[in-house]
Amino acid sequence: MKVVKEIVDSILEKGPVKTVYFVGCGGSLVGFFPAKYFLNCEAKEIRTGYMNSNEFVHTTPKEVNESCVVIVASQRGNTPETVEACKVARKLGASTIGLTFEVPSPLSEAAEYVIHYEFGDDSAVENQKSSYAMKLALEFLNRIEGYAHYEDMIAALTKLNGIIDRAKTELVPYAIKYAWEFKDDKVIYTMGSGSAWGSAHQEAICIFMEMQWINSSVIHSGEYFHGPFEITDKNTAFLMMKSTGRTRELDDRALAFMHKFNDRIMVIDPKDYGMDELGELSEYLDAFFHTNVIRVFNNLLADVRNHPLSVRRYMWKFAY
């Protein structure tokens, strides 16, 4: 938390912070969702924004000014839209924080403050991109409004490492089953609620669509009965990433209906793997659990489909 505290101290010394925006593209934007969700639930005064980088550039919100913090992220630090969004925010007087795995990079040069995060299967959860976003959200909330569970959240982020490591091992048989079950599917829908909706979104766009060329769409569990449930039949493939918190009821309602007509549902429930150890804070960290644990399934799916996760058709190969 040292670097986070230093950044927040520096920003608050310049003046009050009224708004925090999370800006990025693809997985980098979705990685911000747990922090955005946390602030939406807990903040009474701090306003929160969550935008695609290119949309931010073209339709910059009027509230982006000296009292705004814009947090941006790019894995390689060279996503043009994100770098430009950072520059736009700085020109308007906002404090900008760039999260990147590559330093130096265009983003590290554009941002006022830079956090170099860890990435990969061996990375510590509390040092990953999404965790730094959560730490920033936590620190701003605590400093501006106060947060009773501040120390508990920091401890929970560290405790996640052990829970996730155990879960990765325990999930293997189930992941093998569904890797073979889904290997020939042309469409796989992902579902979730609460912070877990973010990990379900990431799985749909970054893994199934980008890395496996499988058609997919993320369905919020609360929206399932408002249109999407009509596509449910015995052959539809679903991946449900359950919540451990207050929105779990939404997941259970959707699953109860789905099981009447479908038995091709891979359900990952963090409660089966020890997330209850984190108490009431677990609902804010469900996405961290899912995003890390699902890698076991993703690697197996890529293997049985003979389609490496590194293969791309267009990305990095054509001008776009």
N, C-alpha and C positions, 0 to 999 in steps of 0.2 A: 504493500500500500504506500510505500514511501514516495515513489514517483507520482502517484495519484494525488497524494496529499499536497506535495509541492506544487503541482499544477493548479489544483483547486485554490490553494492559498494565494498563488500569484494572480489568478483571475479575480478572486473576490477582493483582493487589495485594490483593484482598479475600479470597482464599483459593484452595485448589486446585480445579481443574475435573476432574471424573471422567466427566461425560456431556455430550454435545452432541446436542440434539434439533433436527431440521428440521421445521417445522410450517407448513402452508399449505393452500390449496385449489386444485384444478385445475392450471392452468399454473404457478402460483406454487409449488405443492408439487413438481411434476415438475421445475421448474427447479432444485430442490435436489438432485435425484438424483445428478448427477455428484459433488458434494461428499460426499454420504453414501456413495456407492460408493468414493470415494477413501479416506475414513477407514476404512471397513470393511476395505479391502485392506491399508492401511498401518499403522494404529494397533494397538499391542500392549496398551495400557492404557486408552485413551479408549473408552468405550462410545458407541454411536451409535443415535439414534432417528429415525424418519421417519414422521410421522403427519398425517392429515387434521385440520384445525383443529377441526372440530366433534366429531370422535372424541376429540381431545385434551381438549376441554372436558368431555365426558361420561364419559370413562374415563381421567382423568389418571394417568399412570404414577406409582407410589410413589417412584421415584428422582428425581422433579422436586423439587429442594430447593436449598439454598445452594451445592452443588457441581455444579449443572447449569446449562448455558447453553442457552437456547431461542431459536433463530433463526427468525423469522417473516417472511413476505413477502406483500404485497398491492400490485398494480399501482397502483391508485388510493388505496390506504391506507384504504379504507372497507369492506372485506369484513367483515361483522359477526362471523362465526365466528372469523376470524383475530384481530381486535381483542380479542374475548373470550378467546381462547386466550392471548394476550399478557398480559392482565390476570390470568388464573388463574395463569400461571407466575410473575408478579411477586409475587402474594400468597403463593406458596409459597416465596419467597426466591430463585428462580432469576434469573440475569442474563438480560435479554431484549434481543435485537438485532432491530430492525425494518428491513426492506429495502422501500423504496417509491419509486415514481416521482413521487408527489404529496406535497409538503411545503409547508405544514402539512396534516395529515390526521389522522383519528382514530387511525391506527396510529402516526404519528410522536409523538402525544401520549401514547399508551399505553406505548410501548417505552422502556426505560431508555436505550438507545443507538439511534441512527438512521443509516442509510446511504441517501443519495439517489442512486439509480442512473440510468444512461442507458437509453433505450429507442428502438427504431426502426431503420430500415434504415441510417441514417447513424451510429449509435452505435458507439463503439469497443468491441470485444469484451471487453477487460479491464475495462470500466466497466459492463457489463451485470449484471443481477441474479444470474444463475448464476455469473458470474465472481467477484462479491463473496462469494458463499457459498463458492466454492472457496478464495478467498484467506483467508477466516476459518478454514476447515478446515485449510488449510496452515499458517497462523500458530499456531493452537492446537497442532497436531501438532508443529511445530518447537520451540515454546517448552516444551512439556510432555515430549516424548519425544526430540526431535531428528529431523531428516529430511535425509538426505544430498543430496537433489535439490531442496532449497528454492529456491536461486537459479535453477536450471534451470527449475523450474515457473513462476516469475515471468516469466522470459524467454520461455517457451513461450506464455504467455497473450498477451503482446504480439505475438509472431511470428504468432499466429493471424490477425491482421488482414489481413496480406498474402496468406496462404494462402486465406482465405475470399473476399477480394475477387477473386482470380484464379478461384477455383472458381465463383463466381456467374456469371462471364462464360462460362467453359468449359461450364457445365451447360446453358446456354440451349437448344441444339438438342435435347438429350436430354429436357429438361423440356417442350419444346413437343410432342415425340412422345408423351409419356405423358399430358400434359394432354388431348390429343385422344383417346388410347387409353382413358382412364378417365372421360371426361366424362359418360357415360351410366350408369356403374355405380351400382348401388344399395347395394353393399357393397364396401368396400376394407379389407383387413387390413394392419396394419403389423407389422413384425418387427424384432427387434434383440437384442443381448446386451451385456454389459458396461455401460459408461456410456451407450452408444447406445440401450439399452432405454428410457432416460428420454426421449430425443428421439422414439422410436417411439411411446411412450405419449402424449406431448404432441401429436403429429401426429394420433393417433386421436381423442383427446377434444376437443382445442381447435380443430383445423382441420376434419377430416372431419365430426365430429358437431356441434360447436358452430357453426362458421362456414360449412359447406357442406351441412349436413343430410343427410350420407351416413352410412349405418350403418357402424360400424367396431368393431374390437376389436384390441388390441395382443396379440401372441403372442411370448413369449420364445423365442428360437431353440432353447434347450435344452429347452423344454416342447413344442415342435412335434410331436415323435414320441410324446407322451403324451396324445393325444386330438385336438388341432387338425388334424393332417395328414389326418384323414378328410374334411375339407371341401374338400380340394384336387381340382380338376378343371380341364379346359382353359379354363373360363370364369372361374375365380376370379381376382380382382384382388389383387395383393400389392405392398406397398412395403417393401423390405428396406433398413434402414440398418445397414450393416456396421460391425463393430468392426475396429480395426487391431491389437488386442492379443491377449492370451491366450485370449479367448473367440471369436476369429475362426474357430477350428475348428468351433464350434457353428453359426455362420452358414453356413459352407461345407458342412457335413453336410446342413443343411436345404435349402440351394439345390440340392445335387446330386440330392436326391430330388425336389424340386419340378420341376426341369427335365425329369424323365422324363414328367411328366403335364401340364405347364403351361408356357406361354410368355408369360404376361401378368404378368411380374414386373419391376417397376422396382427396380433395384439401385443404390444410391448407395454407392460405395466410396471412403472418404477417401484411400486409398492412391493412387487415380488422380489425385488433385488436390494432392499434395504434403505430406500429413500425416506421411509418413515423415521429413520434415525435423525433426520434434520428438522423434525417437528413441523410447525405451521409455515416455516420458510421454504419447505420443499417445493411448494407450488411455483415459486419464482425461479426455481433452479431445475425444473423438469426438463426444459429445453437443453440445458447443459448435459444432463444425463443422456437424453435421447441422441443428441448430435454426436456424442462420443461413442456410445454403445452401439449405435446402428452401423458403425464402420465395420463391425464383425460381419454383419449380414451383407453389406455392400461389397466387401472384398470377396465373399463367397459367391454372391450373385454374378459378379464380374468373371470369376473363375469358371463357373458352370456354363455361362453363356459364351465363354471364350472371347470376351470383349473387355479388355483392360480399361480401368478407370481413367487412364491417361490419354486414351484415344479421342481425337476430336475431328469433326468433319470440316468445320469452318473456323473455329476459334484459333486465334494466333496465325491463321494461314491466309486470310483474305482481309482486305481493307473493309472496315465497317464502322 
